[in-house]
Amino acid sequence: MSEPVRPSPAAAPPRSAERAPLAFDRGHTDDLMTFLAASPTPYHAVANVAERLEKAGFRQVMETDAWDTGTSAAPAAGGGKYVLRGGAIIAWYVPEGTAPHTPFRIVGAHTDSPNLRVKPRPDSGTQGWRQVAVEIYGGPLLNSWLDRDLGLAGRLSLRDGSTRLVNVDRPLLRVPQLAIHLDRSVNADGLKLDKQRHMQPVWGLGEDVRDGDLIAFLEDTAGVPSGEVTGWDLMVHSVEPPAYLGRDKELLAGPRMDNLLSVHAGTAALTAVAAAGAGLPYIPVLAAFDHEENGSQSDTGADGPLLGGVLERSVFARGGSYEDRARAFAGTVCLSSDTGHAVHPNYAERHDPTHHPRVDGGPILKVNVNNRYATDGSGRSVFAAACEKAGVPFQSFVSNNSMPCGTTIGPITAARHGIRTVDIGVAILSMHSARELCGVKDPFLLANALTAFLEG
């Protein structure tokens, strides 16, 4: 895995305006493409993060085990650890001898993306077509899923209580669009899609639709004995791989950048900081949650207890008290990293006239005075200091006053845990499309800014 390039230390670093631009390493973007392609679902994403953490010396901590400094193992007392639950992962690194009241530096992100998800009774069809019944997850651009080669991936729950990941990464499904001859006004009046009637993909031919066919096919694909799958969390994905785009390959097109781009950058930053070892003034943390796209209210979402429980147990495992926990949380800062909107060349009027973030212009700092983003002036200073240390430029994003603003895990994290939180990210086009677009340099710049932030 390509690690972020780390700026050379200096006794008195110059102001950001005087600093030479950070040299771009395309290897980081190459690795991001590999990560995106290998992570069609949140479950695959966290498995890939865990694999990278293991290679960097991190070890999994089971939530059902005791995190007790009185045991010989002392599983959470020091070193690199992570907790994996469903489609979420929390990882942290504690240098040996770190005091219990040491604050955390957290990179927050989410693993889920808007898509089509399989219903409890998936086998359906009509008019000689075999179809898969799907439900709409989050807020996808529905038209982006039409006439596209689609695979199927997710998590199978087995009779013995275990789970198995499955990934059919080949053209299996398709949502066919109605021909223009049968909808001649579509280009003038716009495409109108009914989520129930028009978004069910086809996957074969036949009048005899039998319950259990799809799951039997996936059991065979995953090497699971017939009848052993008793539950599933399955979703559709585009099988077209990420690709460089443009004359000079200065753009990156790919799926699920919202928000696996931030998950990948946060993983790279955490492993880079952990490799440096001792001397950290904060405990660096990566918190990648599921279910951000539908409100974060789950046991693996940012509005659940997972992050707070892990951080508290880390404090107590190092012999800390509730007072130490309170001191640690009071000094903690979280960067909520999620994608944002780059100025669109065909719709520039939809953006705020004085805030036009551009691709490859560096990470964006998201601001909304109604707290749809958690950034305030003190948070801006924290992010500006990290970017200056890393030699990374950054931009500001604010929505057009005439349009409602989106939100992130940032305000949820701040309110639930009393943690100072700053909303940042990378500017992209085609957000919530099956295939999004960013600049090739921005993921690298984000990773370096996150590294500097975690270093403190």
MILUM-245107 format. One record per residue (C-alpha): x, y, z; residue in three letters. Coordinates in steps of 0.2 Angstrom, whole numbers, padded with zeros to 4 digits, always signed. Layout:
<kevos>
XYZALA;...
</kevos>
This chain:
<kevos>
+0000+0000+0000MET;+0007+0017-0005SER;+0008+0028+0011GLU;+0006+0047+0010PRO;+0021+0057+0007VAL;+0026+0065+0023ARG;+0033+0083+0023PRO;+0051+0084+0030SER;+0052+0091+0048PRO;+0059+0108+0050ALA;+0063+0118+0066ALA;+0052+0133+0060ALA;+0041+0128+0046PRO;+0036+0143+0034PRO;+0019+0150+0032ARG;+0008+0140+0020SER;+0009+0154+0007ALA;+0028+0151+0006GLU;+0028+0132+0006ARG;+0032+0123-0010ALA;+0017+0113-0016PRO;+0017+0095-0010LEU;+0024+0083-0023ALA;+0010+0072-0030PHE;+0011+0053-0029ASP;+0000+0044-0041ARG;+0003+0028-0032GLY;-0010+0034-0018HIS;-0023+0036-0032THR;-0019+0019-0040ASP;-0021+0011-0023ASP;-0038+0020-0020LEU;-0044+0013-0037MET;-0039-0005-0030THR;-0049-0001-0014PHE;-0064+0005-0023LEU;-0065-0010-0034ALA;-0063-0022-0020ALA;-0076-0014-0009SER;-0093-0016-0017PRO;-0102-0016+0000THR;-0099-0009+0017PRO;-0095-0026+0023TYR;-0081-0028+0010HIS;-0075-0011+0014ALA;-0072-0014+0032VAL;-0064-0031+0028ALA;-0052-0023+0017ASN;-0048-0009+0030VAL;-0045-0023+0043ALA;-0033-0032+0031GLU;-0023-0016+0029ARG;-0023-0013+0047LEU;-0017-0031+0051GLU;-0002-0029+0039LYS;+0002-0013+0048ALA;+0003-0022+0065GLY;-0015-0018+0071PHE;-0024-0032+0080ARG;-0043-0035+0082GLN;-0051-0033+0099VAL;-0067-0042+0102MET;-0081-0032+0110GLU;-0087-0048+0120THR;-0069-0049+0128ASP;-0064-0040+0143ALA;-0053-0025+0140TRP;-0044-0026+0157ASP;-0027-0020+0162THR;-0027-0033+0175GLY;-0025-0047+0162THR;-0009-0053+0155SER;-0015-0049+0137ALA;-0021-0031+0141ALA;-0029-0031+0124PRO;-0033-0013+0123ALA;-0019-0005+0133ALA;-0007-0001+0119GLY;-0003-0003+0101GLY;-0014-0003+0086GLY;-0031-0011+0089LYS;-0048-0011+0080TYR;-0066-0016+0083VAL;-0076-0023+0068LEU;-0095-0023+0069ARG;-0105-0026+0053GLY;-0101-0012+0040GLY;-0092-0002+0053ALA;-0074-0002+0060ILE;-0066+0009+0074ILE;-0047+0008+0074ALA;-0034+0017+0086TRP;-0016+0017+0090TYR;-0010+0020+0108VAL;+0009+0022+0110PRO;+0016+0013+0125GLU;+0015+0023+0141GLY;+0001+0035+0135THR;-0009+0043+0150ALA;-0027+0038+0152PRO;-0033+0056+0150HIS;-0024+0058+0133THR;-0036+0066+0120PRO;-0041+0058+0104PHE;-0039+0064+0086ARG;-0052+0056+0076ILE;-0055+0054+0057VAL;-0073+0050+0054GLY;-0081+0043+0038ALA;-0094+0032+0032HIS;-0094+0015+0022THR;-0111+0015+0014ASP;-0116+0023-0003SER;-0133+0025-0011PRO;-0138+0010-0021ASN;-0151-0004-0024LEU;-0153-0017-0011ARG;-0161-0034-0012VAL;-0178-0037-0003LYS;-0183-0051+0009PRO;-0192-0060-0006ARG;-0180-0057-0020PRO;-0187-0068-0034ASP;-0199-0059-0045SER;-0203-0057-0063GLY;-0216-0054-0077THR;-0219-0055-0095GLN;-0206-0069-0097GLY;-0192-0059-0088TRP;-0184-0065-0072ARG;-0181-0051-0060GLN;-0174-0047-0043VAL;-0184-0037-0031ALA;-0174-0022-0024VAL;-0177-0007-0012GLU;-0170+0010-0014ILE;-0156+0014-0001TYR;-0152+0032+0003GLY;-0154+0045-0011GLY;-0146+0038-0027PRO;-0147+0047-0044LEU;-0159+0033-0050LEU;-0155+0037-0069ASN;-0137+0033-0066SER;-0142+0014-0063TRP;-0151+0012-0079LEU;-0143+0002-0094ASP;-0128-0002-0083ARG;-0120-0019-0081ASP;-0123-0023-0063LEU;-0116-0036-0050GLY;-0122-0042-0034LEU;-0113-0042-0017ALA;-0115-0042+0002GLY;-0116-0053+0017ARG;-0124-0070+0019LEU;-0130-0075+0037SER;-0129-0094+0039LEU;-0138-0106+0050ARG;-0124-0108+0062ASP;-0123-0090+0066GLY;-0108-0086+0055SER;-0108-0074+0040THR;-0100-0076+0023ARG;-0096-0062+0011LEU;-0101-0064-0007VAL;-0097-0054-0023ASN;-0103-0058-0040VAL;-0092-0046-0049ASP;-0098-0049-0067ARG;-0113-0043-0077PRO;-0127-0051-0068LEU;-0141-0038-0068LEU;-0148-0024-0078ARG;-0161-0010-0076VAL;-0167-0008-0094PRO;-0173+0010-0099GLN;-0188+0012-0109LEU;-0184+0015-0127ALA;-0187+0033-0134ILE;-0199+0026-0146HIS;-0211+0023-0132LEU;-0207+0039-0122ASP;-0204+0052-0136ARG;-0205+0067-0124SER;-0192+0060-0112VAL;-0178+0072-0119ASN;-0189+0087-0118ALA;-0199+0084-0102ASP;-0186+0074-0092GLY;-0185+0056-0086LEU;-0198+0051-0073LYS;-0194+0035-0063LEU;-0206+0027-0051ASP;-0195+0018-0038LYS;-0206+0003-0037GLN;-0211+0000-0055ARG;-0196+0006-0065HIS;-0181+0001-0055MET;-0182-0018-0053GLN;-0167-0026-0063PRO;-0168-0041-0074VAL;-0157-0056-0073TRP;-0164-0069-0084GLY;-0178-0076-0094LEU;-0192-0088-0089GLY;-0210-0089-0084GLU;-0207-0101-0069ASP;-0201-0089-0055VAL;-0197-0099-0039ARG;-0194-0093-0022ASP;-0176-0096-0017GLY;-0168-0096-0034ASP;-0157-0081-0031LEU;-0151-0086-0014ILE;-0147-0104-0021ALA;-0137-0096-0034PHE;-0127-0086-0021LEU;-0125-0101-0010GLU;-0117-0110-0025ASP;-0106-0094-0029THR;-0100-0093-0011ALA;-0097-0111-0008GLY;-0110-0113+0005VAL;-0120-0129+0007PRO;-0138-0128+0000SER;-0151-0122+0013GLY;-0138-0115+0025GLU;-0141-0096+0021VAL;-0155-0090+0032THR;-0152-0071+0031GLY;-0144-0059+0019TRP;-0139-0041+0016ASP;-0136-0039-0002LEU;-0134-0024-0014MET;-0131-0020-0032VAL;-0115-0012-0039HIS;-0108-0007-0055SER;-0095-0019-0062VAL;-0086-0006-0072GLU;-0069-0003-0064PRO;-0063+0014-0058PRO;-0053+0022-0072ALA;-0042+0038-0076TYR;-0051+0050-0087LEU;-0046+0065-0098GLY;-0032+0069-0110ARG;-0019+0069-0096ASP;-0028+0057-0085LYS;-0031+0071-0072GLU;-0048+0064-0067LEU;-0054+0049-0058LEU;-0070+0041-0062ALA;-0077+0027-0051GLY;-0090+0020-0039PRO;-0093+0024-0021ARG;-0081+0038-0019MET;-0095+0045-0007ASP;-0087+0040+0005ASN;-0074+0026+0002LEU;-0062+0039-0004LEU;-0062+0046+0014SER;-0061+0029+0022VAL;-0046+0025+0011HIS;-0037+0041+0015ALA;-0041+0039+0034GLY;-0034+0021+0034THR;-0018+0027+0025ALA;-0016+0042+0037ALA;-0019+0031+0053LEU;-0006+0017+0047THR;+0007+0031+0043ALA;+0005+0039+0060VAL;+0006+0022+0069ALA;+0022+0017+0059ALA;+0030+0033+0066ALA;+0027+0026+0084GLY;+0030+0036+0100ALA;+0029+0054+0104GLY;+0011+0057+0098LEU;+0002+0070+0109PRO;-0015+0062+0104TYR;-0022+0045+0101ILE;-0026+0044+0083PRO;-0042+0035+0078VAL;-0051+0030+0062LEU;-0070+0029+0064ALA;-0079+0022+0048ALA;-0098+0020+0051PHE;-0112+0012+0041ASP;-0129+0019+0037HIS;-0124+0038+0035GLU;-0135+0039+0019GLU;-0151+0035+0029ASN;-0148+0045+0045GLY;-0135+0035+0055SER;-0147+0028+0067GLN;-0141+0010+0069SER;-0129+0000+0080ASP;-0116+0003+0067THR;-0120+0021+0063GLY;-0113+0037+0069ALA;-0129+0040+0080ASP;-0126+0024+0089GLY;-0115+0020+0104PRO;-0101+0012+0095LEU;-0088+0026+0095LEU;-0091+0032+0112GLY;-0091+0014+0119GLY;-0074+0010+0111VAL;-0066+0026+0116LEU;-0072+0024+0134GLU;-0066+0006+0135ARG;-0049+0012+0129SER;-0048+0024+0143VAL;-0053+0012+0156PHE;-0042-0002+0149ALA;-0027+0010+0152ARG;-0032+0011+0170GLY;-0042+0027+0168GLY;-0057+0034+0178SER;-0073+0043+0173TYR;-0063+0059+0176GLU;-0050+0053+0164ASP;-0063+0049+0151ARG;-0071+0067+0153ALA;-0054+0075+0151ARG;-0050+0065+0136ALA;-0066+0069+0127PHE;-0065+0087+0131ALA;-0048+0088+0122GLY;-0053+0077+0107THR;-0056+0084+0090VAL;-0064+0074+0075CYS;-0062+0078+0057LEU;-0078+0072+0049SER;-0072+0068+0031SER;-0085+0066+0017ASP;-0086+0071-0001THR;-0093+0088-0006GLY;-0099+0097-0022HIS;-0086+0104-0034ALA;-0092+0118-0045VAL;-0101+0111-0060HIS;-0096+0118-0076PRO;-0114+0116-0083ASN;-0123+0122-0068TYR;-0112+0135-0059ALA;-0127+0145-0054GLU;-0132+0131-0042ARG;-0117+0135-0031HIS;-0114+0149-0020ASP;-0107+0164-0031PRO;-0092+0167-0019THR;-0088+0148-0015HIS;-0083+0138-0030HIS;-0072+0123-0025PRO;-0063+0115-0039ARG;-0056+0098-0041VAL;-0038+0096-0037ASP;-0039+0112-0027GLY;-0036+0103-0011GLY;-0048+0097+0003PRO;-0064+0107+0006ILE;-0069+0114+0023LEU;-0088+0113+0025LYS;-0097+0127+0033VAL;-0116+0129+0037ASN;-0121+0142+0051VAL;-0137+0131+0054ASN;-0126+0117+0060ASN;-0129+0105+0045ARG;-0110+0104+0046TYR;-0101+0105+0063ALA;-0087+0117+0058THR;-0084+0133+0068ASP;-0070+0145+0068GLY;-0060+0136+0081SER;-0062+0120+0070GLY;-0056+0129+0055ARG;-0040+0134+0064SER;-0037+0115+0068VAL;-0039+0110+0050PHE;-0029+0125+0043ALA;-0015+0120+0055ALA;-0015+0102+0049ALA;-0015+0108+0030CYS;-0001+0120+0033GLU;+0010+0107+0042LYS;+0007+0095+0027ALA;+0009+0108+0014GLY;-0008+0105+0007VAL;-0020+0119+0000PRO;-0038+0119+0006PHE;-0054+0127+0000GLN;-0070+0132+0008SER;-0088+0126+0004PHE;-0104+0134+0008VAL;-0121+0130+0000SER;-0131+0143-0011ASN;-0143+0151+0001ASN;-0158+0146-0010SER;-0154+0128-0009MET;-0156+0116+0006PRO;-0139+0110+0013CYS;-0134+0092+0015GLY;-0127+0085+0031THR;-0114+0072+0038THR;-0109+0062+0053ILE;-0101+0078+0059GLY;-0116+0086+0069PRO;-0121+0069+0075ILE;-0103+0066+0082THR;-0102+0083+0090ALA;-0119+0082+0099ALA;-0119+0063+0104ARG;-0101+0063+0112HIS;-0098+0082+0116GLY;-0083+0081+0104ILE;-0077+0096+0094ARG;-0080+0091+0076THR;-0075+0099+0059VAL;-0083+0094+0043ASP;-0071+0092+0028ILE;-0069+0082+0012GLY;-0065+0081-0006VAL;-0074+0090-0020ALA;-0082+0079-0033ILE;-0095+0079-0047LEU;-0110+0067-0049SER;-0112+0064-0030MET;-0124+0049-0027HIS;-0122+0043-0045SER;-0117+0025-0048ALA;-0101+0032-0054ARG;-0093+0048-0047GLU;-0079+0060-0053LEU;-0065+0068-0044CYS;-0047+0075-0047GLY;-0033+0063-0046VAL;-0023+0073-0034LYS;-0037+0077-0021ASP;-0037+0060-0013PRO;-0018+0061-0010PHE;-0019+0079-0003LEU;-0033+0073+0009LEU;-0023+0059+0015ALA;-0008+0070+0019ASN;-0019+0083+0028ALA;-0027+0069+0038LEU;-0009+0062+0043THR;-0004+0079+0049ALA;-0020+0081+0059PHE;-0018+0064+0067LEU;+0000+0068+0072GLU;-0006+0084+0081GLY;
</kevos>
